Amino acid sequence: MKTRIEFLEKVAVICLAFITPLILIAFGGEQKTVSGYWKTDLRPLFILTNAMTSYFMMSFPRWRITGLSLMLLTAFAVDQYQDIHNIFAGIFFISSFISILKSKRFLFYSSVFIASGILAFYNLLLGEILVIETIVLYYFNENKIAEWVHYGLRKNVIFVVRYMEKLKLNYYLRP
């Protein structure tokens, strides 16, 4: 059984991975690619997000290659090791797509992934960001975090209602 701390860590990493591309664009200006933010003042956010995301990806057997390639593309800066960086970026995106296809769940995400990949031919930054957001949302659903969040909210509401009943405040709960 997952502990509450592990759950909160995963939720935090997923939230960070989801908002990081938006923060990069908002505060770092538009770059040619997501990796271009390595050259900006937002480099620590880029590195931290990729490191945390790759750590959690490597904890799942089907996502190990994806997590390892994400860590390696982060380690090899795009401005100094462009060819190696691009190879690991390609492995990251291809292995992500394969991981989504292998699960045979939430196949809708594979369609969005393909559409985002096609968009990358017209605007690489936007295509990469949509692929990244697709991976994050898939990961969110695949790991049942959406259900845990719903269950946790429902459980908290039930707790509050029972507490109010104990305090004889159920008068306020009547329709």
ZADREN-740897 format. One line per 10 residues: number of its first residue (from 1); for each residue x negated, y, z of N, C-alpha, C. Coordinates in steps of 0.001 Angstrom, whole numbers, padded with zeros to 6 digits. Layout:
BEGIN
NUM	X:Y:Z:X:Y:Z:X:Y:Z | ...
//
This chain:
BEGIN
1	-000840:-001186:000000:000000:000000:000000:-000882:001246:000000 | -000514:002188:-000779:-001276:003432:-000884:-001059:004265:000373 | -002117:004885:000816:-001986:005768:001964:-001498:007136:001498 | -001011:007900:002448:-000508:009235:002127:-001637:010126:001595 | -002849:009951:002153:-003998:010741:001696:-004319:010426:000240 | -004349:009129:-000120:-004619:008753:-001512:-003568:009345:-002445 | -002322:009313:-002007:-001235:009882:-002803:-001451:011377:-003008 | -001751:012088:-001933:-001964:013533:-002025:-003184:013875:-002882 | -004229:013048:-002798:-005409:013264:-003637:-005041:013133:-005112 | -004285:012090:-005462:-003892:011892:-006855:-003015:013036:-007343
11	-002068:013448:-006525:-001190:014555:-006919:-002020:015820:-007128 | -002974:016077:-006234:-003818:017273:-006361:-004645:017233:-007646 | -005229:016087:-007952:-006040:015963:-009167:-005168:016112:-010407 | -003992:015509:-010398:-003092:015618:-011546:-002667:017069:-011746 | -002326:017748:-010662:-001934:019164:-010770:-003099:020010:-011283 | -004290:019758:-010745:-005471:020502:-011194:-005749:020240:-012674 | -005670:018980:-013078:-005927:018632:-014481:-004881:019253:-015404 | -003665:019400:-014909:-002605:019982:-015735:-002766:021488:-015890 | -003131:022187:-014804:-003196:023657:-014882:-004548:024193:-015345 | -005589:023383:-015271:-006919:023868:-015656:-006977:024413:-017085
21	-006459:023713:-018095:-006519:024301:-019448:-005818:025659:-019536 | -004731:025804:-018804:-003999:027074:-018809:-004819:028177:-018141 | -005493:027832:-017047:-006358:028791:-016356:-007540:029167:-017243 | -008112:028173:-017923:-009254:028436:-018797:-008890:029436:-019887 | -007738:029244:-020509:-007318:030174:-021562:-007006:031546:-020978 | -006290:031572:-019854:-005862:032850:-019265:-007041:033699:-018799 | -008048:033069:-018214:-009147:033838:-017623:-010466:033732:-018375 | -010548:032803:-019327:-011790:032627:-020067:-011700:033033:-021514 | -010546:033539:-021911:-010380:033891:-023314:-010242:032641:-024161 | -010012:032836:-025447:-009840:031687:-026334:-011202:031247:-026872
31	-011500:029980:-026698:-012717:029373:-027222:-012333:028481:-028401 | -013315:027935:-029097:-013019:027042:-030218:-012500:025692:-029738 | -013053:025222:-028606:-012646:023940:-028029:-012566:024082:-026516 | -012012:023075:-025862:-011968:023084:-024398:-013390:023061:-023846 | -014269:022310:-024484:-015657:022241:-024027:-016379:023576:-024140 | -015863:024472:-024948:-016446:025805:-025080:-016404:026591:-023773 | -015539:026201:-022857:-015461:026900:-021570:-016663:026603:-020681 | -017497:025643:-021125:-018762:025384:-020441:-019632:026643:-020476 | -019501:027424:-021516:-020327:028617:-021712:-019768:029850:-021001 | -018658:029700:-020287:-018027:030840:-019618:-018281:030792:-018110
41	-017784:031805:-017423:-017891:031840:-015959:-017010:030790:-015295 | -016145:030154:-016065:-015241:029135:-015523:-015850:027732:-015566 | -017145:027647:-015836:-017836:026357:-015886:-017603:025506:-014634 | -017679:026084:-013403:-017445:025237:-012228:-016058:024576:-012210 | -015030:025294:-012644:-013686:024714:-012709:-013638:023589:-013739 | -014262:023807:-014884:-014327:022793:-015935:-015010:021527:-015412 | -016141:021689:-014753:-016903:020537:-014236:-016138:019842:-013120 | -015622:020598:-012178:-014892:020025:-011042:-013675:019230:-011517 | -012899:019806:-012398:-011699:019119:-012897:-012069:017830:-013616 | -013061:017891:-014489:-013473:016687:-015224:-014056:015629:-014292
51	-014825:016052:-013290:-015421:015088:-012353:-014342:014381:-011536 | -013400:015156:-011015:-012335:014558:-010205:-011439:013661:-011052 | -011119:014099:-012248:-010264:013310:-013127:-010960:012014:-013538 | -012225:012099:-013879:-012945:010886:-014291:-013071:009903:-013132 | -013242:010406:-011923:-013317:009535:-010741:-012035:008718:-010597 | -010892:009370:-010714:-009632:008641:-010571:-009350:007740:-011755 | -009733:008161:-012948:-009531:007301:-014118:-010331:006009:-013987 | -011542:006108:-013469:-012385:004921:-013352:-011891:003956:-012282 | -010931:004372:-011455:-010398:003467:-010434:-009349:002511:-011017 | -008973:002716:-012283:-008025:001825:-012954:-008738:001116:-014094
61	-008705:-000228:-014128:-009471:-000972:-015136:-009230:-000515:-016576 | -007986:-000244:-016938:-007676:000126:-018322:-008210:001511:-018669 | -008491:002334:-017676:-008933:003709:-017912:-010430:003918:-017613 | -011167:002849:-017340:-012589:002998:-016970:-013428:003612:-018084 | -013250:003149:-019307:-014035:003696:-020424:-013690:005171:-020623 | -012409:005485:-020499:-011972:006877:-020637:-012604:007744:-019554 | -012563:007274:-018316:-013148:008031:-017203:-014649:008201:-017355 | -015329:007135:-017757:-016780:007202:-017945:-017142:008161:-019079 | -016401:008108:-020176:-016696:009017:-021287:-016415:010469:-020909 | -015383:010709:-020082:-015113:012063:-019611:-016252:012577:-018733
71	-016747:011700:-017867:-017873:012100:-017019:-019111:012398:-017858 | -019372:011572:-018861:-020568:011759:-019685:-020452:012967:-020606 | -019273:013234:-021142:-019144:014427:-021982:-019308:015690:-021152 | -018951:015617:-019863:-019157:016751:-018962:-020634:016907:-018619 | -021330:015783:-018458:-022749:015822:-018098:-023614:016374:-019228 | -023226:016095:-020467:-023983:016578:-021621:-023303:017832:-022166 | -023828:018974:-021783:-023236:020261:-022164:-023171:020400:-023682 | -022078:020949:-024144:-021843:021070:-025580:-022871:021970:-026259 | -023372:022970:-025568:-024322:023887:-026215:-025736:023317:-026299 | -026090:022353:-025457:-027438:021780:-025477:-027494:020408:-026139
81	-026436:019628:-025986:-026398:018255:-026490:-025137:018038:-027326 | -024965:018855:-028320:-023702:018873:-029060:-023329:017514:-029641 | -024257:016821:-030278:-023930:015534:-030911:-023513:014488:-029879 | -024297:014357:-028810:-023970:013377:-027762:-022643:013749:-027100 | -022468:015028:-026824:-021231:015506:-026208:-020027:015159:-027089 | -020140:015415:-028376:-019030:015153:-029296:-018732:013654:-029427 | -019764:012826:-029360:-019551:011369:-029399:-018733:010936:-028182 | -019125:011416:-026991:-018383:011050:-025779:-016970:011651:-025783 | -016812:012828:-026372:-015474:013422:-026486:-014600:012550:-027392 | -015157:012090:-028497:-014410:011196:-029383:-014020:009905:-028686
91	-014966:009330:-027944:-014673:008102:-027190:-013575:008366:-026165 | -013640:009530:-025511:-012622:009895:-024511:-011230:009924:-025138 | -011080:010630:-026247:-009757:010765:-026854:-009259:009441:-027438 | -010133:008701:-028093:-009734:007417:-028693:-009376:006408:-027607 | -010205:006318:-026559:-009914:005352:-025487:-008663:005752:-024712 | -008382:007041:-024592:-007133:007483:-023951:-005940:006994:-024756 | -006010:007181:-026059:-004916:006754:-026932:-004723:005245:-026849 | -005808:004503:-026870:-005732:003039:-026783:-005129:002617:-025440 | -005520:003281:-024357:-004972:002955:-023031:-003469:003189:-022980 | -003020:004257:-023603:-001582:004548:-023634:-000851:003493:-024468
101	-001426:003118:-025612:-000790:002109:-026464:-000753:000739:-025800 | -001809:000371:-025091:-001881:-000943:-024457:-000827:-001129:-023378 | -000426:-000057:-022740:000513:-000193:-021630:001906:-000582:-022114 | 002260:-000196:-023330:003570:-000449:-023908:004696:000168:-023083 | 004336:001101:-022228:005319:001861:-021455:005179:003318:-021864 | 006251:004023:-021823:006227:005448:-022141:005607:005683:-023520 | 006018:004903:-024510:005452:005018:-025853:005709:006383:-026479 | 006633:007127:-025931:006866:008490:-026394:005562:009286:-026359 | 004745:009045:-025336:003488:009785:-025203:002534:009506:-026350 | 002576:008311:-026909:001685:008027:-028042:002084:008862:-029256
111	003382:009097:-029431:003839:009951:-030541:003385:011391:-030341 | 003505:011887:-029125:003056:013247:-028814:001544:013341:-028997 | 000836:012304:-028579:-000622:012247:-028717:-001004:012365:-030194 | -000338:011606:-031050:-000640:011636:-032485:-000334:013016:-033062 | 000812:013574:-032710:001181:014904:-033208:000169:015954:-032755 | -000292:015850:-031515:-001293:016788:-030996:-002621:016622:-031712 | -002958:015373:-032023:-004183:015116:-032782:-004136:015719:-034168 | -002975:015642:-034814:-002807:016267:-036131:-002923:017780:-036013 | -002321:018337:-034962:-002404:019784:-034722:-003855:020236:-034547 | -004694:019355:-034006:-006105:019693:-033775:-006836:020021:-035081
121	-006357:019510:-036203:-006978:019847:-037483:-006736:021305:-037863 | -005679:021883:-037331:-005344:023281:-037626:-005853:024231:-036553 | -005779:023804:-035306:-006266:024600:-034178:-006820:023622:-033150 | -008133:023455:-033151:-008766:022432:-032319:-008479:022643:-030833 | -008570:023880:-030372:-008326:024160:-028953:-006910:023766:-028555 | -005923:024195:-029304:-004535:023881:-028983:-004277:022377:-029062 | -004818:021724:-030073:-004675:020275:-030195:-005270:019540:-029013 | -006487:019945:-028613:-007129:019303:-027450:-006309:019516:-026181 | -005826:020730:-025987:-005059:021019:-024774:-003774:020195:-024741 | -003085:020088:-025855:-001857:019285:-025876:-002147:017801:-025649
131	-003255:017311:-026179:-003639:015919:-025924:-003951:015735:-024438 | -004691:016668:-023851:-005037:016580:-022431:-003773:016607:-021574 | -002864:017524:-021882:-001617:017599:-021108:-000799:016321:-021273 | -000829:015729:-022465:-000129:014467:-022698:-000726:013358:-021844 | -002053:013302:-021779:-002726:012293:-020951:-002360:012490:-019487 | -002361:013728:-019027:-002037:014015:-017624:-000600:013593:-017312 | 000339:013961:-018169:001743:013599:-017927:001945:012087:-017996 | 001256:011441:-018925:001330:009985:-018996:000808:009363:-017703 | -000347:009830:-017270:-000969:009314:-016046:-000028:009511:-014858 | 000631:010672:-014815:001596:010987:-013761:002710:009944:-013733
141	003279:009649:-014887:004374:008682:-014953:003909:007243:-014798 | 002784:006905:-015384:002278:005534:-015326:001975:005096:-013895 | 001507:005991:-013103:001118:005645:-011743:002249:005831:-010740 | 003445:005963:-011243:004644:006043:-010413:004634:007222:-009463 | 003810:008200:-009750:003747:009360:-008876:005056:010132:-008939 | 005687:010141:-010110:006973:010833:-010225:007994:010205:-009277 | 008009:008877:-009208:008929:008202:-008296:008554:008471:-006841 | 007259:008486:-006543:006832:008750:-005166:007236:010152:-004732 | 007087:011123:-005643:007468:012490:-005315:008966:012555:-005052 | 009760:011931:-005924:011214:011922:-005744:011578:011239:-004430
151	010967:010080:-004159:011256:009348:-002931:010869:010177:-001710 | 009703:010820:-001792:009243:011641:-000669:010176:012800:-000391 | 010679:013453:-001443:011623:014556:-001260:012930:014049:-000668 | 013423:012933:-001189:014674:012360:-000687:014529:011964:000780 | 013392:011372:001094:013134:010930:002465:013101:012138:003412 | 012490:013240:002970:012427:014440:003807:013804:015056:004005 | 014636:015039:002968:015992:015576:003096:016794:014739:004085 | 016682:013419:003980:017384:012532:004915:016919:012799:006343 | 015626:012983:006531:015090:013272:007861:015699:014558:008423 | 015768:015609:007603:016318:016892:008057:017795:016747:008412
161	018567:016029:007594:019990:015835:007871:020183:015080:009179 | 019416:014018:009380:019533:013253:010631:019128:014091:011832 | 018119:014900:011664:017675:015772:012756:018759:016781:013101 | 019390:017346:012066:020471:018308:012313:021653:017636:012990 | 021936:016382:012616:023019:015649:013270:022711:015438:014747 | 021479:015145:015049:021090:014973:016453:021280:016262:017230 | 021027:017364:016584:021181:018657:017253:022632:019152:017215 | 023508:018276:016704:024934:018613:016573:025148:019823:015681 | 024338:019910:014668:024486:020988:013699:025176:020499:012430 | 025744:019295:012508:026367:018743:011319:027596:019538:010889
171	028040:020445:011736:029142:021333:011371:028812:022100:010088 | 027530:022487:009945:027112:023277:008794:026971:022433:007535 | 026971:021129:007682:026816:020238:006526:028143:019868:005892 | 029237:020201:006536:030550:019861:005989:030853:020707:004771 | 031536:020108:003795:031889:020884:002594:032938:021948:002855
//
